[in-house]
Structure formats: structure tokens, C-alpha cells
Amino acid sequence: MSENRKYEFHWGLLGNMEIGRPNLGNKVPVEVYRLMQFTFRDVFEQVLGAGKTDEMFYEAGKLAGTFFYKNVLCPSADINEYIRELQRALKEYGIGILRVEKADLEKGEIVLTVSEDLDCSGMPEQDIEICKYDEGFISGLLESFLGTPFFVKEVDCWCTGDRVCRFHAKVVR
């Protein structure tokens, strides 16, 4: 670890819930997660601006997606089996309910939705897509499985009046 880094991420930082939280366990209300996320966002935007904050949340999500893939998902060579495993894991962890609407791997494009999204489902409308972390998370998951970088953009969001978050993923060429 370099001298200017204090918290380089590794899976072990998540800790052991059985030892550390024997009474409370690993479950917390969505409001507590959002409290942390949106206060981070607010402070980062005040210091760095909205654009840089969006970049940081995307990159953090991508790192999380990469580690989630390595530590939670079972390896598979089949895309359909991988999607089923990913759907199971996202639901089990309370992240959301994944549905693939379109996948054209020859073109390098995937359109997917996440309903009951951890980041925004149930929030008031704000006229902006807010799921930058999710964009990065999906990018990390796709790149880890397919071995090629993906750029992911949210095109519909609960906060813009939709009732699912829709993401367009495209191979970076």
C-alpha cells in the first residue's frame, strides 16, 4: 500500500459480522445506507463539484462490482447461467431485482433494469438520474465476467418518474 493511502479496499475490510455484530447481524434499514451515501455525496459535491463526485461514485461502484464478482458470485462460462446467479445474488443481498431486456454481445450492448433499487427506489422525483454508483457497479460486474471494459449509463431512474432503473451498457472500444 502506498504512503498516501489509508484504506485501500480489500474484501477483508467488510469484517466478520458473527463476531462483530452478534446481536444486530448484517441487516440495516435502507434509510441508513442512503443516509451514508447521500451525506457523502453532499460533502463531496461541496468540495469537488458534482461532475467529479459523479466520477468518484462511478469508480467506487466499479471497484465494488469487481470485488462483488470475485467474492460473491460463482464462476461460470455461460452468460445465461451468470445472469441467473447475478439475479439471485442481487436479490439475496437486497441490492435490487435484475432483468435483462436486451443483450447483443456481438455488438457489445446490454440493456438491463433494476427494480427495487437500493439507491433510489421510493425516493421523490428529482428530474435527474442519480444511480452513478450503480452504473459503475454494473460496469465492474460485466467487465469481470466478460473480460472487456463496459461503459454503463443510466437512461431511466425512479427519480425521473420511472419505476425501474434502466441501464445501457456498451463495450468500450
C-alpha positions as CSV (number, residue, x, y, z in Angstrom):
1,M,0.0,0.0,0.0
2,S,1.4,3.4,-0.9
3,E,2.1,6.0,1.8
4,N,-0.8,8.3,0.8
5,R,-3.4,5.6,1.1
6,K,-5.0,4.6,4.3
7,Y,-7.9,2.3,3.2
8,E,-7.0,0.5,0.0
9,F,-10.0,-1.7,-0.4
10,H,-9.9,-5.5,0.1
11,W,-12.8,-7.8,0.9
12,G,-11.5,-8.3,4.5
13,L,-12.4,-4.7,5.3
14,L,-16.0,-5.9,5.4
15,G,-15.2,-7.7,8.6
16,N,-16.9,-10.7,10.3
17,M,-20.5,-9.9,11.3
18,E,-20.8,-13.0,13.5
19,I,-18.0,-11.8,15.7
20,G,-18.5,-8.0,15.4
21,R,-22.3,-7.8,15.4
22,P,-23.6,-10.9,17.2
23,N,-26.8,-9.3,18.2
24,L,-27.5,-6.9,15.4
25,G,-26.2,-9.0,12.5
26,N,-25.6,-7.7,9.0
27,K,-29.0,-6.2,8.3
28,V,-29.6,-2.4,8.4
29,P,-32.5,-0.3,7.0
30,V,-32.2,1.1,3.5
31,E,-32.5,4.5,5.1
32,V,-29.2,4.1,6.9
33,Y,-27.4,3.1,3.7
34,R,-28.9,6.1,1.9
35,L,-28.1,8.4,4.8
36,M,-24.4,7.4,4.4
37,Q,-24.5,7.6,0.6
38,F,-26.2,10.9,0.2
39,T,-24.3,12.7,3.0
40,F,-21.0,11.5,1.3
41,R,-22.4,12.9,-1.9
42,D,-23.4,16.2,-0.4
43,V,-19.9,16.7,1.2
44,F,-18.0,15.5,-1.9
45,E,-20.1,17.9,-4.2
46,Q,-19.4,20.8,-1.9
47,V,-15.6,20.1,-2.0
48,L,-15.2,18.7,-5.5
49,G,-18.2,19.7,-7.5
50,A,-21.0,17.5,-9.0
51,G,-19.0,16.2,-12.0
52,K,-16.1,14.9,-10.1
53,T,-18.4,13.5,-7.4
54,D,-20.2,11.5,-10.2
55,E,-16.9,10.2,-11.5
56,M,-15.9,9.1,-8.0
57,F,-19.2,7.3,-7.3
58,Y,-18.9,5.6,-10.7
59,E,-15.4,4.4,-10.0
60,A,-16.3,3.3,-6.4
61,G,-19.2,1.3,-7.8
62,K,-16.9,-0.3,-10.4
63,L,-14.5,-1.3,-7.7
64,A,-17.4,-2.7,-5.7
65,G,-18.8,-4.6,-8.7
66,T,-15.4,-6.2,-9.3
67,F,-15.0,-7.3,-5.7
68,F,-18.6,-8.5,-5.6
69,Y,-18.0,-10.6,-8.6
70,K,-14.8,-12.2,-7.2
71,N,-16.2,-12.8,-3.7
72,V,-19.9,-13.5,-4.0
73,L,-20.6,-14.9,-7.5
74,C,-19.9,-18.4,-8.6
75,P,-17.7,-18.7,-11.6
76,S,-19.5,-19.7,-14.9
77,A,-18.5,-19.7,-18.5
78,D,-22.2,-19.4,-19.7
79,I,-23.7,-15.9,-19.8
80,N,-27.2,-17.2,-19.1
81,E,-26.0,-19.0,-16.0
82,Y,-24.0,-16.0,-14.9
83,I,-27.1,-13.7,-15.2
84,R,-29.2,-16.2,-13.2
85,E,-26.5,-16.3,-10.5
86,L,-26.2,-12.5,-10.5
87,Q,-30.0,-12.1,-10.2
88,R,-30.0,-14.4,-7.2
89,A,-27.1,-12.6,-5.5
90,L,-28.5,-9.1,-6.1
91,K,-31.9,-10.1,-4.7
92,E,-30.3,-12.0,-1.7
93,Y,-28.2,-9.1,-0.8
94,G,-31.1,-6.7,-1.1
95,I,-29.5,-4.6,-3.9
96,G,-32.3,-5.0,-6.4
97,I,-34.1,-7.2,-8.8
98,L,-32.3,-7.5,-12.1
99,R,-33.9,-8.1,-15.5
100,V,-32.0,-8.2,-18.8
101,E,-34.1,-6.5,-21.5
102,K,-31.7,-6.9,-24.4
103,A,-28.3,-8.4,-24.9
104,D,-26.4,-8.2,-28.1
105,L,-22.9,-9.4,-27.2
106,E,-21.8,-9.2,-30.9
107,K,-22.5,-5.5,-30.8
108,G,-21.3,-5.3,-27.2
109,E,-24.6,-3.8,-25.9
110,I,-26.8,-4.8,-23.0
111,V,-29.9,-3.1,-21.6
112,L,-31.0,-4.1,-18.2
113,T,-33.3,-2.9,-15.4
114,V,-33.0,-3.0,-11.7
115,S,-36.3,-2.7,-9.8
116,E,-36.5,-2.1,-6.0
117,D,-33.1,-0.5,-6.5
118,L,-31.2,0.1,-3.2
119,D,-30.0,3.5,-4.2
120,C,-33.3,5.2,-5.3
121,S,-36.5,3.2,-5.3
122,G,-39.1,5.1,-3.4
123,M,-37.3,8.4,-3.4
124,P,-39.0,11.6,-4.5
125,E,-38.7,12.7,-8.1
126,Q,-35.8,15.0,-8.8
127,D,-35.6,15.2,-12.6
128,I,-32.1,13.6,-12.5
129,E,-30.8,10.1,-12.7
130,I,-28.8,9.5,-9.5
131,C,-27.5,6.0,-9.8
132,K,-23.9,6.8,-10.6
133,Y,-22.7,4.2,-8.1
134,D,-24.9,1.6,-9.8
135,E,-23.6,2.4,-13.2
136,G,-20.1,1.7,-12.0
137,F,-21.2,-1.4,-10.1
138,I,-22.7,-2.9,-13.3
139,S,-19.7,-1.9,-15.3
140,G,-17.4,-3.8,-12.8
141,L,-19.7,-6.9,-12.9
142,L,-19.8,-7.0,-16.7
143,E,-16.1,-6.4,-17.2
144,S,-15.2,-9.0,-14.6
145,F,-17.4,-11.7,-16.3
146,L,-16.8,-10.8,-20.0
147,G,-13.2,-9.6,-19.7
148,T,-13.7,-6.4,-21.6
149,P,-14.4,-2.9,-20.3
150,F,-18.0,-1.6,-20.4
151,F,-19.3,1.9,-20.1
152,V,-22.7,1.9,-18.3
153,K,-25.2,4.8,-18.4
154,E,-28.5,5.0,-16.5
155,V,-31.2,6.1,-19.0
156,D,-34.3,5.8,-16.8
157,C,-34.4,6.2,-13.0
158,W,-37.0,6.1,-10.2
159,C,-36.1,9.7,-9.5
160,T,-37.1,10.8,-13.0
161,G,-40.5,9.2,-12.7
162,D,-39.8,5.7,-13.9
163,R,-40.4,2.8,-11.6
164,V,-37.3,0.9,-12.5
165,C,-33.7,2.0,-13.1
166,R,-32.7,1.2,-16.7
167,F,-29.1,1.0,-17.7
168,H,-27.5,0.8,-21.2
169,A,-24.1,-1.0,-21.2
170,K,-21.8,-0.7,-24.1
171,V,-18.3,-2.2,-24.7
172,V,-15.6,0.4,-24.6
173,R,-13.6,0.0,-27.9
